[in-house]
């Protein structure tokens, strides 16, 4: 059985990953599941399994990564091994419309082996904003590493990613001979991206979110949502936009913002929508991890529009405990349910796990995975939901 499982993992398992990785920056590789284009990879912290070891030489280490002022000694009480994997697919949209990206730095630096950075970016109006953020989030976090709090560091990171991308886009338009005032009047001129980052430092988990990507923690078998979906359908977000003087209107399917008709209320980029109250400032939360916390799922809304938090956690429980494979199964299940969006999933196991662990453990029969549409324990109805992404602009519907 062990040899058969090893063969399965070798055939489906992710490619090895350096300590820092930005996904979604090149055309996805083809897979046998058409029309989806798929990318998969995984990372792990220190392990006795040589096949999953990370090479310290695989990452360019900035000089000066130090223990930040907000990291207390208590942060290092946890010595758990963290294993990380991701999976990306353009889904039914095809290779040329892959707008998601992801970034993994696990560990964050060889001088900080207890710190891990995971991020998912869901782009719209093109992939440029998502790819820019994935490529630069680690270096921008480094530039804010000395902030007084983790919240300040993550907020500053998001805001400078937003500012730098808009400046980059402005220069690009200028080089092409387009006046920004004219370009800004056209919808979809400046791409944007919802952004979600998880910073794990010892036993403390920090979540920063701007947009409708989502972070879900499985704790004691229960799904715990750690982020808020920032859309115009959220009353607090509508109130904030109204107070800023932004344009809001209601259409079939929900509230929209600005002439471009975007639904998400926070994002990176989207220069022409800033005047309508779209902001890049993330909502930052903090949680002290315990032995009861099993794994973390970060994903773009292409997953969550077709799968509940409970179903996602149940499906991971029902999968061989290899992070890349778990991420792949979540994405392919969403595709099987009819998701028409790009899908990017990052899974991080927070406790030591073995790929030889039994899938069916005592009491697992009651897990929500039993209700998955194409799950291994039977079939249930797919979740109702829109065939379009909430971050799509009105003209693209």
N, C-alpha and C positions, 0 to 999 in steps of 0.2 A: 504493500500500500504506500509506504514511504517513497519507494522508487517511482511509483506511478505519479504520486503527487509532485515529486521533484521534476518529473518530466513535464507535467502540466504547467508548473510555475515557470519552467525554462521556456516553454513555448509561448506563454501568455505574459510572462513577467516583464516588468519595465526595464528599460535600459538603465545602466548605472549612471549616477548623477554626481557631479562635483558639488562642493559645499555651497556654491552659489549658482542659481539657475534662474533664467528668465525664459518662460515658455511663450509661444505664440508669436515669435518674432520672425518666423519664416513659414513658408507654405507647409501645411500639415502633410504628413505622410499618408499615403493611401492605405486602406485596410480592407478586409474582405467584406465589410458591412457597408454597402452602398445605400444612399449617396453620401453617407457620413465620411468626413475626413477626420483622422484620429491621431492624437499625439498622447503618449503615455510615458511617465517617468517616475522614479521614486528615489527617496533619500532616507538615510538612517543615521542615527548617532552612533557612538561607539558600540561595537557588537563583537561577539565572538565568531560570528559568521563572516569569514573573510570575503565572501562574495558580495557582501553588502557594505564593506568598509569604504569610507570616504578618504580620498587622497588630500592631505593638507596642501599639497602643491597645486591642486586643481583650482585654487582660488587666489586672486590677487588680494593680499591682506593689506589694508590701510595701516599706516603707522599710527599708533596712538589709541587703539580701541582700549578703553579703560572701563573699570566698573563704574557705572553712572551713579550720581549722588542719590537717586531715588531707589536704588537697589539695596535693600537691607540685607544683613547677614541671614535673616530668616528666610530670604528668598532661596537660599541654597540648601534648605533642609531636604528637598526632594532630589533623589539621585536616580529617578526613573529614566529608563532608556526611551527615547522618543523615536519612532519610525514614521517617515513621511512618504507619501506617494501622491501622484496627481494623474489626471487624465483629461484630455481635451478633445472635443470633436466639433466640427462645423455643422454637423447634423444635416437636416434636409436642405439647408441653404447652399451647400456646395463649397468647394475649396476656396473660391474667390470671395466668399463672404464670411470668412472667419475673423471675427472682431474681438474675441476674448483673448486674454493673456494671463499668465500666472508667473509668480516668482517664489523660489524656495531658497533660503539660506539656512541650512541645518547641519552643523551649528552656525550661528551668525558669524563667528570668528573663532580661530583656534585659541585665542586668549580668553574667550567667553564660551566655553563648551556647554554651559547650561542655558544658553540663549539661542532661540530659534525664531526665524522670521518667515512667515508664510503669507502669501497675498494672492488675491484673485481680482482681475479687472475685466469688466464687461463693457466693451466699447460700443459706441453707436455713431452713425454717420461716418463709418470707417474705423480702421483698426489703429490709427496712428496714436491716439491718446492712450489706449490700453498698452500698446507696445512700449511707448515712451515711459510710462509709469513702471512697468515691469522691469525695464532695463535700468532704471535709476532709483528705485525705492531704497535699496540698501545703502547706496552712497549718500542719499539725502538724509536717511535716518542717522548715518554716521555724523553728518554735519550738525544734527540736533541732539546728539547723544549726551551732551553735557547739560541739557535742560534740567530744571529743578524737579520735574515730574515726568513720568512716562506719558501722561496725557499731553503735556506740552510738547514733548518730543515727537509724538505721533501726529499731533495737530499741525505742528510746524512742517513736518515731512509732507503731509498731504497738501498743505497750502503752497509750498514751494514747488511741488510736482505740478500743481495746477498752474501756477504763475509761469514757471519755466516752459511748460508746453504751449501756453497761449503766446508767450513771447516767441517761441520757436515757430509757431504757425504764422504769426505776424511777419516774421522775417521771410518765411517761405512765400507768403503772398506778395511781399514787396519784391522779392527776387523774380517772381513770375509776372510782375508788372500790374498786380491787382491792388487797388486802393482799399485799405481796411474798411473805410466807411461804406464802400460799395459792396464789398464781400460780406460785411456784417448784415446787410439787408437781405442776403440770400440765406434761406434755411439750409442747414447741413454744411455751412461753410467751414466752421471749426468743429472738428470731431470732439467727442467727449467720452468719458468712461466712468462707470460706477466703480468704486474702489473699496476693497475689504482687506484688512491686514490683521494678522494675529501675531503678537509678539509674546513668546513664552520665555520667561526668565526664571529659571529654577522652578519654584512651585507657584509662581504668579503668572496668570494669563491676562494679557491686555488685548482687547478687541477694538479696532478703529474701523468705522464704517461710514461711507458716504454713498448712498444709493440703495439699490435693492438686491445686491448680493447678500448672502445670509450665512451666519455662523451658528452652528448647532452643536452642542456638547451632549454626549451620552454619559449620564451619571447614574450609577446604580440601575442601569437598564432603562432609564427614563430620558426622553429628549428634552433638552433645555435650550431654548433659543436665546442667544447671547447678543443679537443685534436687532435693530429696528429697520424695517423696510421703509426707506425714505421715499415716499411718493406723495403726490398731491391729494391722494385719497385720505391721508392722515391729517386729522383736524389740526394738530399742532403745527404741521408743516404748512398747511393752507393759511393759518393765522399769521405765521411768520412771513409768508410771501405777500399776503394782503398788506401787512404793516410796512413792507418795503416798497409798496406801490407796484408790485408785479402784476402782470396780466394773468388772470385765471378764468377758465371757463369749463363748463361741464359738457361732455359728449357721451354717447353710448359707450360704456366700458369704463367710465371714470372721469376724473378731473384732469385737465391739461394746463400746461404752463407756457406762456409766450406764444408768439406767432408760429413758432416751429411746432408747437403742440406736443412737447415732451411731457412724460408723466412723472419721471423721477424728479425729486426736488433737490438732490445734492449730487454732485459729480465733479470730476476733474475735466478741464477744458470747457467746451460749450461757451465760448467767449461772448457770442451774441445774446446769450440767455442770462448773463449775470445781472443785467438791468431789471430782469423780471424776478429776481429773488433766488435764482439758483446759486447755491454756495458750495464750496469745496470743503468747508470745515467738517471733520468727521465727528460722529458721536463716539466717545471713547468710554469703555467700561472695563472693569477690573474684577478678576475672580481668583481666589486662592484655591489652587488645585489640591485635591486629596486623592487617596487611593481609590475612592469610589468613582472617580472620573476616568472613564475608559478610553474614549476617543473623541476627536474633534473633526467636524465636517465644515469646510468652507466651499461654497459653490455659487456660481452665477444663477440668475433667476430661471435659466433654461431648465434647471433641475427642479426648482421649488414650484414652478407652475404646474408640474405634473406629479409631484410627490410631496406628501406631508412630512413634517419633521420626524414624526413617529415611524413612518414607513421607511424613511431613509436610515434611521438608526437600526431598525429591525433588519433591513437588508444587509447592513454591514455585519451585524451579529450572525447573519446566515451565510457569511462568506468566509473563505479561508483568510486567516489573519495576516494578509500581506497588503500593505497600504495601497500600492498601485493597483492591485487587482480589485480591492474594495472600491476605489474611486472609479475604475472602469465599469464595474457592475452597476453602480449608481447611475452613471451616464447612459449606459446602454438600456437600462430599465426605463429611464425617462424617454429615450428615443422610441422604445417599444410602445410606450403609452401615447405617442403622437406628438412629442415636443417638436416644434418647428424652429427653435432657437438654437444658437450656439450653446454648448454646455461645457463648463470647466469645473472640475471637482478636485479639491485637495483633501486628503484624509490623513490625520495624524493620530497614531496610537500612542497614548500617554503612559501606558504601562508596558512592561516587557511582555512580548507575545511570541509565540512560535507558529511558524507556518504549518506545523504538523498538528496544531491544536484541532480537536474535534469541532466540526461545524455545528453539530447538534449536541448541545450540552444540556444537562438537566434543567428543565424548566423553560427551555428556549421555545418550546412549541407554542407558548402564549405570546411570542413576540409579534409585533405588527407586520413582520415580513410575510406572515401567512396570508395577508390580504393583498400582496403585490400582484399586479396584473399578469406578469410573466415570471413570478417567483417560483422557487423550488418546492414550495409547500402548497401549491394550489393557486387558483386564479380568482381574482376579484375584479370589480369594475375599475376602469381607469378613473383618476381624479378629473372632474370637469375643470376646464380652464381655457383661457384664450390661446389661440394658435400663434399669437404674436407676442413679442416681448413688451413689457411695460415701459422699457426705455426707448422704444421706437418713436420716432417723430411722426406727427400726424400725416405728413405727405407720404410716408412709406407704408401706410396701412392699406 
